[in-house]
Amino acid sequence: MELDWYLGLSAVLFSIGVIGVLTRRNAIVILMCAELMLNAVNLTLVSLSAQMGDIHGQILVFFSLSVAAAEAAVGLAIIIAIYRNHLSVDITKINLLRW
Amino acid sequence: MESVNELLTISPIVIIGFAGLFVMMLDAFTGNARWSFYASLFFCLAALAGAVQNVLGPTGTSFYSLVYYGGTASFGAVLVLTGTLFSLCLSKDYLEQTGNHIAEVYSLVLFAAFGMLLLVQANHMIVLFLGIESMSIALYALAGLLRDQKKSVEAALKYFLLGAFSTGFLLYGIALLYGSTGSLALPEIAEASDKGVMYWAGVGLLFTGFFFKVSAVPFHMWTPDVYQGSPTTVTAFMATASKSAAFVAFILVLSRALPDTSQQWQEVLWIFAVFTMVIGNLLALVQENIKRMLAYSSIAHAGYIMVGLAATSGAAYSAVLYYLFAYTLMNVGAFGVVAYYECHKNCDFTEIKNYAGLGFKKPIMGILMSVFLFSMVGIPPFAGFIGKYRVFAAAIDEGLISLVIIGVLASAISVYYYLSVLVYLYMKEDETGMVMKRPSTLYSLALIILALLTIYFGVHPGLLTDFLGSFYSVTW
Protein backbone atom coordinates (compact mmCIF):
# COMPACT_ATOMS: atom_id res chain seq x y z
CA MET A 1 0.00 0.00 0.00
CA GLU A 2 1.28 3.43 -0.91
CA LEU A 3 0.51 5.11 2.39
CA ASP A 4 3.07 2.95 4.18
CA TRP A 5 5.88 4.40 2.08
CA TYR A 6 4.95 7.93 3.06
CA LEU A 7 4.63 7.03 6.71
CA GLY A 8 7.91 5.12 6.59
CA LEU A 9 9.71 8.03 4.94
CA SER A 10 8.45 10.49 7.52
CA ALA A 11 9.34 8.11 10.37
CA VAL A 12 12.87 7.91 8.97
CA LEU A 13 13.10 11.70 8.62
CA PHE A 14 11.77 12.14 12.14
CA SER A 15 14.35 9.72 13.52
CA ILE A 16 17.14 11.55 11.68
CA GLY A 17 15.91 14.74 13.30
CA VAL A 18 15.84 13.16 16.77
CA ILE A 19 19.33 11.70 16.37
CA GLY A 20 20.58 15.06 15.11
CA VAL A 21 19.17 16.93 18.10
CA LEU A 22 20.72 14.45 20.49
CA THR A 23 24.17 14.24 18.93
CA ARG A 24 25.04 17.57 17.31
CA ARG A 25 26.77 20.34 19.23
CA ASN A 26 26.07 23.40 17.13
CA ALA A 27 22.88 25.16 18.28
CA ILE A 28 21.91 26.11 14.73
CA VAL A 29 22.24 22.54 13.49
CA ILE A 30 20.11 21.39 16.45
CA LEU A 31 17.48 23.95 15.47
CA MET A 32 17.54 22.62 11.90
CA CYS A 33 17.11 19.07 13.16
CA ALA A 34 14.12 20.13 15.28
CA GLU A 35 12.63 21.72 12.16
CA LEU A 36 13.25 18.49 10.28
CA MET A 37 11.23 16.66 12.94
CA LEU A 38 8.31 19.04 12.47
CA ASN A 39 8.44 18.71 8.70
CA ALA A 40 8.54 14.93 8.92
CA VAL A 41 5.33 15.14 10.94
CA ASN A 42 3.83 17.44 8.32
CA LEU A 43 4.48 14.77 5.70
CA THR A 44 2.70 12.22 7.88
CA LEU A 45 -0.26 14.53 8.37
CA VAL A 46 -0.61 15.34 4.68
CA SER A 47 -0.39 11.73 3.57
CA LEU A 48 -2.86 10.52 6.19
CA SER A 49 -5.18 13.37 5.33
CA ALA A 50 -5.05 12.55 1.62
CA GLN A 51 -5.54 8.85 2.30
CA MET A 52 -8.61 9.42 4.48
CA GLY A 53 -10.06 12.20 2.33
CA ASP A 54 -10.34 14.35 5.46
CA ILE A 55 -9.21 17.97 5.37
CA HIS A 56 -8.40 18.51 9.06
CA GLY A 57 -4.92 17.05 8.85
CA GLN A 58 -3.95 19.49 6.11
CA ILE A 59 -5.28 22.41 8.12
CA LEU A 60 -3.10 21.34 11.03
CA VAL A 61 -0.13 21.37 8.63
CA PHE A 62 -0.76 25.05 7.87
CA PHE A 63 -0.75 25.84 11.55
CA SER A 64 2.33 23.77 12.25
CA LEU A 65 4.18 25.52 9.40
CA SER A 66 3.42 28.94 10.85
CA VAL A 67 4.33 27.75 14.35
CA ALA A 68 7.63 26.42 13.01
CA ALA A 69 8.31 29.80 11.40
CA ALA A 70 7.58 31.66 14.64
CA GLU A 71 9.70 29.20 16.57
CA ALA A 72 12.62 29.62 14.17
CA ALA A 73 12.40 33.41 14.51
CA VAL A 74 12.54 33.32 18.30
CA GLY A 75 15.13 30.55 18.26
CA LEU A 76 17.51 32.36 15.94
CA ALA A 77 17.15 35.50 18.05
CA ILE A 78 18.13 33.50 21.14
CA ILE A 79 21.08 31.97 19.29
CA ILE A 80 22.26 35.46 18.27
CA ALA A 81 22.04 36.54 21.92
CA ILE A 82 24.04 33.45 22.92
CA TYR A 83 26.67 34.23 20.32
CA ARG A 84 27.03 37.79 21.60
CA ASN A 85 27.55 36.56 25.15
CA HIS A 86 29.73 33.52 24.55
CA LEU A 87 31.20 34.13 21.08
CA SER A 88 30.27 30.55 20.31
CA VAL A 89 27.15 28.53 19.53
CA ASP A 90 28.63 25.23 20.68
CA ILE A 91 26.24 24.00 23.34
CA THR A 92 28.91 22.02 25.18
CA LYS A 93 30.66 25.31 25.96
CA ILE A 94 27.53 26.93 27.33
CA ASN A 95 27.41 25.42 30.78
CA LEU A 96 27.04 28.01 33.52
CA LEU A 97 23.96 26.26 34.82
CA ARG A 98 24.64 22.73 36.02
CA TRP A 99 23.13 20.41 38.58
CA MET B 1 -26.63 37.29 19.50
CA GLU B 2 -25.55 33.71 19.05
CA SER B 3 -22.02 34.74 18.20
CA VAL B 4 -21.83 37.12 21.18
CA ASN B 5 -22.76 34.25 23.47
CA GLU B 6 -20.10 32.10 21.85
CA LEU B 7 -17.53 34.83 22.40
CA LEU B 8 -18.52 35.04 26.07
CA THR B 9 -17.63 31.38 26.51
CA ILE B 10 -14.05 32.23 25.63
CA SER B 11 -14.05 35.71 27.16
CA PRO B 12 -10.74 35.22 29.06
CA ILE B 13 -8.99 34.22 25.82
CA VAL B 14 -10.42 37.19 23.92
CA ILE B 15 -9.56 39.69 26.66
CA ILE B 16 -6.01 38.43 27.19
CA GLY B 17 -5.33 38.17 23.45
CA PHE B 18 -6.51 41.74 22.94
CA ALA B 19 -4.60 42.88 26.01
CA GLY B 20 -1.35 41.43 24.66
CA LEU B 21 -1.69 43.43 21.44
CA PHE B 22 -2.86 46.55 23.28
CA VAL B 23 0.00 46.51 25.77
CA MET B 24 2.50 45.97 22.97
CA MET B 25 1.14 49.02 21.13
CA LEU B 26 1.01 51.04 24.34
CA ASP B 27 4.68 50.42 24.83
CA ALA B 28 5.46 51.34 21.23
CA PHE B 29 3.63 54.66 21.47
CA THR B 30 4.31 55.77 25.04
CA GLY B 31 7.48 53.89 25.94
CA ASN B 32 6.42 53.96 29.58
CA ALA B 33 6.69 50.58 31.25
CA ARG B 34 4.49 51.65 34.17
CA TRP B 35 1.48 52.16 31.93
CA SER B 36 2.00 48.76 30.36
CA PHE B 37 2.07 47.31 33.86
CA TYR B 38 -1.18 48.91 34.99
CA ALA B 39 -2.92 48.11 31.71
CA SER B 40 -1.91 44.45 31.88
CA LEU B 41 -3.02 44.25 35.52
CA PHE B 42 -6.41 45.69 34.56
CA PHE B 43 -6.93 43.29 31.65
CA CYS B 44 -5.82 40.38 33.76
CA LEU B 45 -8.43 41.21 36.40
CA ALA B 46 -11.10 41.56 33.71
CA ALA B 47 -10.16 38.20 32.24
CA LEU B 48 -10.19 36.62 35.68
CA ALA B 49 -13.71 37.95 36.22
CA GLY B 50 -14.73 36.42 32.88
CA ALA B 51 -13.16 33.10 33.81
CA VAL B 52 -14.87 33.04 37.21
CA GLN B 53 -18.18 33.78 35.54
CA ASN B 54 -17.64 30.89 33.11
CA VAL B 55 -16.62 28.48 35.81
CA LEU B 56 -19.86 29.21 37.72
CA GLY B 57 -21.92 28.82 34.55
CA PRO B 58 -22.89 25.76 32.51
CA THR B 59 -20.43 23.51 30.67
CA GLY B 60 -20.43 22.84 26.97
CA THR B 61 -18.56 23.32 23.73
CA SER B 62 -18.56 26.26 21.37
CA PHE B 63 -17.07 27.34 18.04
CA TYR B 64 -18.05 24.11 16.27
CA SER B 65 -16.80 22.07 19.24
CA LEU B 66 -13.31 23.51 19.00
CA VAL B 67 -13.27 24.82 22.56
CA TYR B 68 -14.70 23.51 25.76
CA TYR B 69 -15.97 25.87 28.45
CA GLY B 70 -17.18 25.66 32.04
CA GLY B 71 -16.08 23.03 34.52
CA THR B 72 -12.49 21.84 34.34
CA ALA B 73 -11.58 24.02 31.36
CA SER B 74 -12.77 27.29 32.88
CA PHE B 75 -11.30 26.40 36.24
CA GLY B 76 -8.03 25.90 34.38
CA ALA B 77 -8.44 29.44 33.07
CA VAL B 78 -8.92 30.66 36.64
CA LEU B 79 -5.72 28.86 37.68
CA VAL B 80 -3.72 30.36 34.82
CA LEU B 81 -5.01 33.85 35.44
CA THR B 82 -4.41 33.65 39.19
CA GLY B 83 -0.80 32.72 38.53
CA THR B 84 -0.46 35.43 35.88
CA LEU B 85 -2.06 38.14 38.00
CA PHE B 86 0.12 37.57 41.05
CA SER B 87 3.34 37.17 39.13
CA LEU B 88 2.53 40.40 37.28
CA CYS B 89 2.03 42.17 40.63
CA LEU B 90 5.49 41.05 41.69
CA SER B 91 7.21 41.68 38.36
CA LYS B 92 7.16 45.45 38.35
CA ASP B 93 9.09 45.97 41.58
CA TYR B 94 11.49 43.14 40.97
CA LEU B 95 12.39 44.30 37.48
CA GLU B 96 12.65 47.94 38.55
CA GLN B 97 14.90 47.11 41.49
CA THR B 98 17.17 44.91 39.44
CA GLY B 99 17.31 47.62 36.78
CA ASN B 100 15.63 45.70 33.99
CA HIS B 101 12.19 47.21 33.77
CA ILE B 102 11.44 46.42 30.14
CA ALA B 103 7.88 46.95 28.99
CA GLU B 104 8.00 43.93 26.65
CA VAL B 105 7.70 41.68 29.70
CA TYR B 106 4.04 42.50 30.04
CA SER B 107 3.02 41.83 26.46
CA LEU B 108 5.06 38.62 26.43
CA VAL B 109 3.47 37.45 29.69
CA LEU B 110 0.04 38.20 28.25
CA PHE B 111 0.80 36.34 25.00
CA ALA B 112 2.01 33.36 27.00
CA ALA B 113 -1.14 33.54 29.15
CA PHE B 114 -3.18 33.64 25.93
CA GLY B 115 -1.60 30.39 24.83
CA MET B 116 -2.23 28.80 28.22
CA LEU B 117 -5.90 29.81 28.16
CA LEU B 118 -6.25 28.34 24.68
CA LEU B 119 -4.59 25.19 25.94
CA VAL B 120 -6.88 24.70 28.94
CA GLN B 121 -10.04 25.22 26.87
CA ALA B 122 -8.98 23.07 23.94
CA ASN B 123 -11.38 20.42 22.73
CA HIS B 124 -9.56 19.83 19.45
CA MET B 125 -5.98 18.86 18.77
CA ILE B 126 -5.35 21.90 16.54
CA VAL B 127 -6.38 24.27 19.33
CA LEU B 128 -4.32 22.29 21.81
CA PHE B 129 -1.25 22.45 19.60
CA LEU B 130 -1.65 26.17 18.94
CA GLY B 131 -2.15 26.85 22.64
CA ILE B 132 0.90 24.89 23.72
CA GLU B 133 3.03 26.60 21.07
CA SER B 134 1.93 30.18 21.66
CA MET B 135 2.60 29.56 25.33
CA SER B 136 6.03 28.05 24.72
CA ILE B 137 7.28 30.55 22.16
CA ALA B 138 6.41 33.49 24.41
CA LEU B 139 8.07 31.71 27.34
CA TYR B 140 11.32 31.12 25.40
CA ALA B 141 11.54 34.85 24.83
CA LEU B 142 10.65 35.59 28.47
CA ALA B 143 13.35 33.25 29.79
CA GLY B 144 15.95 35.16 27.78
CA LEU B 145 14.59 38.53 28.81
CA LEU B 146 17.85 39.81 30.31
CA ARG B 147 19.73 39.32 27.11
CA ASP B 148 23.04 40.70 28.35
CA GLN B 149 23.17 38.25 31.24
CA LYS B 150 24.80 34.97 30.36
CA LYS B 151 22.63 32.89 32.66
CA SER B 152 19.38 34.26 31.32
CA VAL B 153 20.33 33.68 27.68
CA GLU B 154 21.63 30.23 28.47
CA ALA B 155 18.32 29.39 30.16
CA ALA B 156 16.47 30.62 27.08
CA LEU B 157 18.62 28.51 24.75
CA LYS B 158 18.16 25.34 26.78
CA TYR B 159 14.45 25.93 27.11
CA PHE B 160 14.13 26.63 23.42
CA LEU B 161 16.09 23.62 22.17
CA LEU B 162 14.33 21.14 24.44
CA GLY B 163 10.98 22.83 23.88
CA ALA B 164 11.31 22.63 20.10
CA PHE B 165 12.38 19.00 20.46
CA SER B 166 9.34 18.14 22.56
CA THR B 167 7.05 19.96 20.12
CA GLY B 168 8.13 17.46 17.48
CA PHE B 169 7.06 14.56 19.69
CA LEU B 170 3.76 16.17 20.60
CA LEU B 171 2.91 16.89 16.98
CA TYR B 172 3.93 13.41 15.84
CA GLY B 173 1.71 11.98 18.56
CA ILE B 174 -1.20 14.08 17.35
CA ALA B 175 -0.55 13.03 13.74
CA LEU B 176 -0.49 9.30 14.55
CA LEU B 177 -3.62 9.56 16.69
CA TYR B 178 -5.25 11.33 13.76
CA GLY B 179 -4.16 8.55 11.46
CA SER B 180 -5.51 5.78 13.65
CA THR B 181 -8.77 7.40 14.72
CA GLY B 182 -9.52 9.62 11.73
CA SER B 183 -10.23 12.73 13.75
CA LEU B 184 -8.57 15.56 15.64
CA ALA B 185 -11.48 16.36 17.97
CA LEU B 186 -10.96 14.96 21.46
CA PRO B 187 -14.40 13.30 21.87
CA GLU B 188 -14.18 11.71 18.41
CA ILE B 189 -10.75 10.27 19.20
CA ALA B 190 -12.38 8.55 22.16
CA GLU B 191 -15.09 7.06 19.95
CA ALA B 192 -12.74 5.37 17.49
CA SER B 193 -12.63 1.61 17.89
CA ASP B 194 -9.36 0.73 16.12
CA LYS B 195 -6.57 0.63 18.71
CA GLY B 196 -3.65 -0.67 16.73
CA VAL B 197 0.09 0.00 16.77
CA MET B 198 -0.38 3.47 15.33
CA TYR B 199 -2.79 4.42 18.11
CA TRP B 200 -0.38 3.34 20.82
CA ALA B 201 2.60 5.01 19.16
CA GLY B 202 0.52 8.18 18.98
CA VAL B 203 -0.48 7.99 22.64
CA GLY B 204 3.14 7.37 23.63
CA LEU B 205 4.47 10.33 21.66
CA LEU B 206 1.68 12.58 22.92
CA PHE B 207 2.53 11.58 26.48
CA THR B 208 6.20 12.31 25.84
CA GLY B 209 5.29 15.81 24.65
CA PHE B 210 3.18 16.41 27.74
CA PHE B 211 5.83 14.98 30.07
CA PHE B 212 8.29 17.53 28.70
CA LYS B 213 5.87 20.37 29.34
CA VAL B 214 5.03 19.32 32.90
CA SER B 215 8.71 18.41 33.51
CA ALA B 216 8.27 14.80 34.53
CA VAL B 217 11.45 12.79 35.09
CA PRO B 218 13.30 11.84 32.83
CA PHE B 219 12.17 14.78 30.68
CA HIS B 220 12.92 17.32 33.41
CA MET B 221 16.49 18.33 32.53
CA TRP B 222 15.54 21.78 31.30
CA THR B 223 13.54 22.75 34.39
CA PRO B 224 16.25 23.61 36.96
CA ASP B 225 18.41 25.43 34.42
CA VAL B 226 15.54 27.48 33.07
CA TYR B 227 14.09 28.28 36.49
CA GLN B 228 17.49 29.35 37.78
CA GLY B 229 18.49 31.44 34.78
CA SER B 230 15.23 33.31 34.16
CA PRO B 231 14.29 36.47 36.07
CA THR B 232 12.67 35.26 39.30
CA THR B 233 9.16 36.64 38.77
CA VAL B 234 9.15 35.15 35.27
CA THR B 235 10.14 31.86 36.87
CA ALA B 236 7.17 32.19 39.21
CA PHE B 237 4.95 32.64 36.16
CA MET B 238 6.47 29.68 34.31
CA ALA B 239 6.43 27.40 37.31
CA THR B 240 2.78 27.99 38.10
CA ALA B 241 0.70 29.16 35.17
CA SER B 242 2.35 27.11 32.43
CA LYS B 243 2.48 23.98 34.52
CA SER B 244 -1.15 24.31 35.61
CA ALA B 245 -2.18 24.85 32.00
CA ALA B 246 -0.26 21.81 30.81
CA PHE B 247 -1.74 19.64 33.57
CA VAL B 248 -5.30 20.81 32.95
CA ALA B 249 -4.88 20.10 29.23
CA PHE B 250 -3.44 16.70 30.13
CA ILE B 251 -6.52 15.99 32.26
CA LEU B 252 -8.80 17.03 29.43
CA VAL B 253 -6.96 14.81 26.94
CA LEU B 254 -6.94 11.85 29.31
CA SER B 255 -10.56 12.16 30.35
CA ARG B 256 -12.07 13.18 27.02
CA ALA B 257 -9.91 11.62 24.33
CA LEU B 258 -8.45 8.49 25.91
CA PRO B 259 -10.92 7.26 28.56
CA ASP B 260 -11.33 3.74 27.10
CA THR B 261 -7.69 2.79 27.34
CA SER B 262 -7.11 4.11 30.85
CA GLN B 263 -6.19 0.62 32.08
CA GLN B 264 -3.10 0.63 29.88
CA TRP B 265 -1.81 4.20 30.22
CA GLN B 266 -2.47 4.20 33.94
CA GLU B 267 0.57 1.98 34.35
CA VAL B 268 2.73 4.34 32.33
CA LEU B 269 1.71 7.25 34.54
CA TRP B 270 2.34 5.08 37.59
CA ILE B 271 5.97 4.51 36.62
CA PHE B 272 6.61 8.12 35.63
CA ALA B 273 4.98 9.40 38.82
CA VAL B 274 7.33 7.26 40.93
CA PHE B 275 10.42 8.47 39.08
CA THR B 276 9.31 12.08 39.18
CA MET B 277 8.56 12.10 42.90
CA VAL B 278 11.65 10.21 44.00
CA ILE B 279 14.24 11.78 41.73
CA GLY B 280 12.78 15.29 42.05
CA ASN B 281 12.95 15.11 45.83
CA LEU B 282 16.38 13.48 45.99
CA LEU B 283 17.98 16.04 43.66
CA ALA B 284 16.36 18.90 45.55
CA LEU B 285 18.22 17.75 48.67
CA VAL B 286 21.64 18.68 47.32
CA GLN B 287 20.80 22.12 45.89
CA GLU B 288 22.48 25.21 47.26
CA ASN B 289 20.69 27.67 45.04
CA ILE B 290 17.15 28.38 46.20
CA LYS B 291 15.73 28.80 42.70
CA ARG B 292 17.15 25.44 41.68
CA MET B 293 15.82 23.90 44.88
CA LEU B 294 12.35 25.27 44.14
CA ALA B 295 12.67 23.98 40.57
CA TYR B 296 13.36 20.44 41.77
CA SER B 297 10.58 20.82 44.30
CA SER B 298 8.23 21.76 41.45
CA ILE B 299 9.31 18.58 39.67
CA ALA B 300 8.42 16.65 42.82
CA HIS B 301 5.04 18.40 42.94
CA ALA B 302 4.46 17.36 39.33
CA GLY B 303 5.06 13.80 40.55
CA TYR B 304 2.37 14.08 43.24
CA ILE B 305 -0.01 15.49 40.66
CA MET B 306 0.73 12.56 38.36
CA VAL B 307 -0.29 10.21 41.18
CA GLY B 308 -3.69 11.86 40.86
CA LEU B 309 -3.69 11.45 37.08
CA ALA B 310 -2.75 7.79 37.42
CA ALA B 311 -5.80 7.25 39.62
CA THR B 312 -8.00 8.31 36.64
CA SER B 313 -11.19 8.74 38.68
CA GLY B 314 -13.34 11.86 38.77
CA ALA B 315 -12.41 12.34 42.42
CA ALA B 316 -8.73 12.20 41.50
CA TYR B 317 -9.10 14.74 38.70
CA SER B 318 -10.88 17.21 40.94
CA ALA B 319 -8.24 16.61 43.64
CA VAL B 320 -5.58 17.44 41.05
CA LEU B 321 -7.38 20.69 40.23
CA TYR B 322 -7.37 21.59 43.91
CA TYR B 323 -3.70 20.67 44.16
CA LEU B 324 -2.88 22.89 41.19
CA PHE B 325 -4.66 25.79 42.86
CA ALA B 326 -2.72 25.34 46.09
CA TYR B 327 0.49 24.83 44.09
CA THR B 328 -0.06 28.09 42.22
CA LEU B 329 -0.61 30.08 45.42
CA MET B 330 2.37 28.75 47.32
CA ASN B 331 4.84 28.73 44.45
CA VAL B 332 4.17 32.28 43.30
CA GLY B 333 4.48 33.24 46.95
CA ALA B 334 7.79 31.47 47.53
CA PHE B 335 9.36 32.81 44.34
CA GLY B 336 7.97 36.24 45.26
CA VAL B 337 9.80 36.23 48.59
CA VAL B 338 13.00 35.09 46.86
CA ALA B 339 12.56 37.90 44.33
CA TYR B 340 12.23 40.39 47.19
CA TYR B 341 15.51 39.24 48.74
CA GLU B 342 17.16 39.34 45.32
CA CYS B 343 16.38 43.05 45.01
CA HIS B 344 19.35 43.64 47.34
CA LYS B 345 22.19 43.68 44.91
CA ASN B 346 25.21 43.59 47.19
CA CYS B 347 24.65 39.95 48.11
CA ASP B 348 23.64 36.96 46.00
CA PHE B 349 20.33 36.03 47.54
CA THR B 350 19.76 33.03 45.34
CA GLU B 351 22.27 31.11 47.47
CA ILE B 352 20.54 29.56 50.46
CA LYS B 353 23.53 30.10 52.75
CA ASN B 354 23.15 33.87 52.39
CA TYR B 355 19.71 33.70 54.00
CA ALA B 356 21.28 33.47 57.46
CA GLY B 357 19.36 35.50 60.01
CA LEU B 358 17.09 37.22 57.49
CA GLY B 359 13.96 35.96 59.21
CA PHE B 360 14.44 38.37 62.10
CA LYS B 361 15.50 41.35 60.00
CA LYS B 362 12.29 41.44 58.01
CA PRO B 363 9.86 39.47 60.21
CA ILE B 364 6.91 39.65 57.84
CA MET B 365 8.88 38.31 54.86
CA GLY B 366 10.21 35.56 57.09
CA ILE B 367 6.72 34.59 58.18
CA LEU B 368 5.44 34.66 54.61
CA MET B 369 8.29 32.41 53.46
CA SER B 370 7.55 30.02 56.32
CA VAL B 371 3.88 29.85 55.37
CA PHE B 372 4.68 29.02 51.73
CA LEU B 373 7.36 26.48 52.59
CA PHE B 374 5.23 24.74 55.22
CA SER B 375 2.43 24.59 52.70
CA MET B 376 4.78 22.96 50.16
CA VAL B 377 5.90 20.40 52.72
CA GLY B 378 2.23 19.58 53.22
CA ILE B 379 1.79 20.43 56.85
CA PRO B 380 -1.69 21.34 58.08
CA PRO B 381 -3.35 23.85 58.25
CA PHE B 382 -2.07 25.03 54.87
CA ALA B 383 -3.59 24.44 51.43
CA GLY B 384 -0.70 22.24 50.31
CA PHE B 385 -1.64 19.65 52.91
CA ILE B 386 -5.25 19.40 51.76
CA GLY B 387 -4.11 19.12 48.14
CA LYS B 388 -1.71 16.30 48.88
CA TYR B 389 -4.22 14.56 51.12
CA ARG B 390 -6.99 14.69 48.51
CA VAL B 391 -4.75 13.41 45.72
CA PHE B 392 -3.39 10.55 47.80
CA ALA B 393 -6.83 9.68 49.19
CA ALA B 394 -8.28 9.51 45.67
CA ALA B 395 -5.39 7.27 44.59
CA ILE B 396 -5.98 4.92 47.52
CA ASP B 397 -9.65 4.66 46.59
CA GLU B 398 -8.52 3.44 43.18
CA GLY B 399 -6.25 0.84 44.77
CA LEU B 400 -2.88 2.45 44.02
CA ILE B 401 -1.64 1.78 47.52
CA SER B 402 2.03 1.12 46.76
CA LEU B 403 2.18 4.30 44.66
CA VAL B 404 0.79 6.33 47.55
CA ILE B 405 3.28 4.78 49.98
CA ILE B 406 6.16 5.82 47.69
CA GLY B 407 4.61 9.28 47.40
CA VAL B 408 4.33 9.76 51.14
CA LEU B 409 7.91 8.59 51.71
CA ALA B 410 9.16 10.91 48.97
CA SER B 411 7.32 13.83 50.49
CA ALA B 412 8.90 12.99 53.84
CA ILE B 413 12.29 13.56 52.19
CA SER B 414 11.11 16.97 51.06
CA VAL B 415 10.76 18.15 54.67
CA TYR B 416 14.55 18.30 54.91
CA TYR B 417 15.22 20.73 52.09
CA TYR B 418 12.25 22.98 52.72
CA LEU B 419 13.00 23.29 56.39
CA SER B 420 16.72 23.85 55.83
CA VAL B 421 15.77 27.22 54.29
CA LEU B 422 13.90 28.03 57.49
CA VAL B 423 16.87 26.92 59.55
CA TYR B 424 18.98 29.48 57.72
CA LEU B 425 16.30 32.15 58.07
CA TYR B 426 15.83 31.75 61.82
CA MET B 427 18.60 29.74 63.42
CA LYS B 428 21.81 31.11 61.91
CA GLU B 429 23.49 34.34 62.82
CA ASP B 430 23.67 37.07 60.22
CA GLU B 431 27.24 38.27 59.72
CA THR B 432 26.87 40.83 56.94
CA GLY B 433 24.81 43.35 58.90
CA MET B 434 23.20 44.66 55.74
CA VAL B 435 20.06 46.77 55.83
CA MET B 436 16.98 45.40 54.11
CA LYS B 437 14.81 47.55 51.87
CA ARG B 438 11.14 48.06 52.43
CA PRO B 439 9.01 46.35 49.76
CA SER B 440 6.35 48.42 48.00
CA THR B 441 2.74 48.24 49.17
CA LEU B 442 1.50 46.35 46.12
CA TYR B 443 4.31 43.83 46.46
CA SER B 444 3.73 43.04 50.10
CA LEU B 445 -0.03 43.12 49.60
CA ALA B 446 0.20 40.51 46.83
CA LEU B 447 2.35 38.25 48.99
CA ILE B 448 0.10 38.66 52.03
CA ILE B 449 -3.00 37.86 49.98
CA LEU B 450 -1.28 34.72 48.67
CA ALA B 451 -0.38 33.65 52.20
CA LEU B 452 -3.89 34.34 53.49
CA LEU B 453 -5.39 32.34 50.62
CA THR B 454 -2.97 29.49 51.35
CA ILE B 455 -4.13 29.47 54.96
CA TYR B 456 -7.81 30.00 54.14
CA PHE B 457 -8.03 27.12 51.68
CA GLY B 458 -6.12 24.95 54.12
CA VAL B 459 -8.42 25.66 57.04
CA HIS B 460 -11.62 25.81 55.06
CA PRO B 461 -11.23 23.69 51.92
CA GLY B 462 -14.83 22.45 51.81
CA LEU B 463 -16.20 25.19 49.62
CA LEU B 464 -13.67 24.71 46.85
CA THR B 465 -13.40 20.93 47.03
CA ASP B 466 -17.18 20.51 46.85
CA PHE B 467 -17.28 22.85 43.90
CA LEU B 468 -14.47 21.02 42.09
CA GLY B 469 -16.09 17.70 42.91
CA SER B 470 -19.25 18.89 41.19
CA PHE B 471 -17.38 18.93 37.81
CA TYR B 472 -17.17 15.16 37.99
CA SER B 473 -20.27 14.70 40.20
CA VAL B 474 -18.20 13.43 43.10
CA THR B 475 -19.13 13.96 46.72
CA TRP B 476 -16.31 14.24 49.18
Interface residues (C-beta under 8 A of the other chain):
Chain A: L7 F14 G17 V18 V21 A27 I30 L31 A34 E35 M37 L38 A40 V41 T44 L45 L48 S49 M52 D54 H56 G57 I59 L60 F63 S64 V67 A70 E71 V74 G75 A77 I78 I79 A81 I82 R84 N85 H86 I91 I94 L96 L97 R98 W99
Chain B: M125 I126 F129 L130 E133 I137 Y140 A141 G144 R147 D148 K150 K151 V153 E154 A155 A156 L157 K158 F160 L161 A164 F165 T167 G168 F169 L171 Y172 I174 A175 L176 Y178 G179 G182 S183 L184 P224 D225 Q228 G229 V286 Q287 R292
